[in-house]
Every structure is written in C-alpha cells, then in structure tokens.
Amino acid sequence: MKARVTVTLKTGVLDPQGRAIQHALEGLGFGGVEGVRQGKLIELDLADGTTAADVEAMCKALLANPVIENYRVELA
Amino acid sequence: MKSAVVVFPGSNCDRDLAVALRDITGSAPAMVWHRETELPPGLDLIALPGGFSYGDYLRSGAMSARSPVMRAVVAAASEGRAVLGVCNGFQVLTEAGLLPGALMRNAGLDFVCRDVALTVENSQTAFSARYDAGETIRIPVAHHDGNYTADEATLDRLEGEGRVVFRYAEAVNGSARNIAGIVNDAGNVLGLMPHPERLIDDALGGSDGRRMFEGLAAALG
C-alpha cells in the first residue's frame, strides 16, 4: 500500500517562497497568476496492515507541523 | 553551574556555545550527542546550539526535535531545569513543543547574517537578568528560517504574560511583532534566533552576548 501525504501551509500563513515563485512567473511573462502557495508531497510505501489511522498519527507526530501546516492523506 | 550542550548532526555553533559557557560560568559543559537517551545528572542548564541539524530536512529542527535526547530534554524542562535554544536550537524547541509557534522562511527569502539591534523586553528571566528592560543591545543573527509565526491569540498571550524577552529593534526577517526570543510559561525555557555566544568578548567586536551567560551563572549557581 502507498500513502501520499500532501502538506500545505494553512490559510493566512504567509508563504514568502510562494510569493517569490509568483513573481518569477510574472517575470517570465505569465500573466494571470493571482497567487502561489508552495507545499510538500511525501510518498510512503507501507507494509500490509498499516492503517489510515497509523498514517494520520505519522502526520501528527512528524510529517506536518500543526502550528503552520495542514495535511491531506490519500491511500492507494 | 553544571551545563550541557546537545550536539546534533549538522550543529555548527556547539563549540562556540561551549566556549562561552566554559569561559563565563567557569566550568566546561558536557557535550551530549543527540543519540543519548539520558542527560548527565544534576544539570542546571541544557543548551541547544545553532546550526543546520539534519540539513534542515522536512522543516528546520523537525528531525532533531524527535531525537532520542530530546525526550530527556523535555523531561528536564518539566522539572524546571533551564533550557536555552539558540537559532536552530530555538527551531528545535518549537518543533519539540517546548515553546509555542514556529520559525518559517525569512520574509525576504534572504539568509540574514549580520549584527542586529534587539530590545530587551523582559529582564526578569534567568537568561536576561543582566540586561535592563528597554535596553537596546547588539547581537549577531545568521539564519534563513527565523520568521516567527504564531496565531494572534498566542502572540497576545506571549506579550501579555511578558514572555517576549527579546524583540528586533529593526526589520530582520518578518517575525510576527518583531519577536526575536521567547520563554515558556514557567520561564525556564528560552529560545532566540540571535547568537549571544558569538559576541562575548570585545576582541570579537562586542560583548553584549556575554551578559546572558553571566546572568545564568548568577541565577543557577
């Protein structure tokens, strides 16, 4: 089983890297980009029997910082 | 005073911190590798140094905060022992939950490496007792992720309880309310981004950092 954990900054948390990417896109002539938020994608290869609750616990313990980040788990 | 400096893979200010502690408190700190599960007995102060532990993988301080030694550091903090986190050490303390908030990428995206002016907001802690409240001091910073962030309620509580100990007196990294250093609610854990251990001797260009260690030596024996 695989899990894909997407970690994103919470709404309202300033993302200076996202803003720099937006400015770079503008500099390359791409108009119409009204905002950029940068996040992380973490892929986990999991042994059989690992549960969604286990992955949830991993997110809370390490993969995301709940002060500034949200996370979403997809199991496949 | 009996102290220890925790060394993580990628720490690079551990020796500077050890020199400051040895010269100012009169006894050399124990250097404790992050894989240790216990700290030496009878410590008065545990210091977490600056650097780029674990290459800042995942988030600055995130991996170190889950090191075996940090369970012992958390236990020692809850017993009331003094814990000082400088720069990466501050990031580790927030990731370990010993201090609220988080340290994000600097607002300007620049690595900031220079002396900055700080205002001492609270001189009633063991870490700041040798400074005067309202005094402006000069301490170097060297960081990429020093932009302190917390929700408004947390920021209000930190300010209301006098837990903002040092504030930037100039624009540095975009930190919320110009916060440079905070203590926990019990007042025995301080995290700050500036490096007091780098400015302890006039031969090095200044000694404003020295008084933090003098205050700790006086308070902790």
Chai-1 contact restraints between the chains, C-beta under 6 A:
chainA,res_idxA,chainB,res_idxB,connection_type,confidence,min_distance_angstrom,max_distance_angstrom,comment,restraint_id
A,P16,B,R105,contact,1.0,0.0,6.0,A-B,restraint_1
A,P16,B,A107,contact,1.0,0.0,6.0,A-B,restraint_2
A,P16,B,L109,contact,1.0,0.0,6.0,A-B,restraint_3
A,Q17,B,R105,contact,1.0,0.0,6.0,A-B,restraint_4
A,A20,B,L109,contact,1.0,0.0,6.0,A-B,restraint_5
A,N65,B,R59,contact,1.0,0.0,6.0,A-B,restraint_6
A,N65,B,A102,contact,1.0,0.0,6.0,A-B,restraint_7
A,V67,B,A102,contact,1.0,0.0,6.0,A-B,restraint_8
A,I68,B,A102,contact,1.0,0.0,6.0,A-B,restraint_9
A,I68,B,T149,contact,1.0,0.0,6.0,A-B,restraint_10
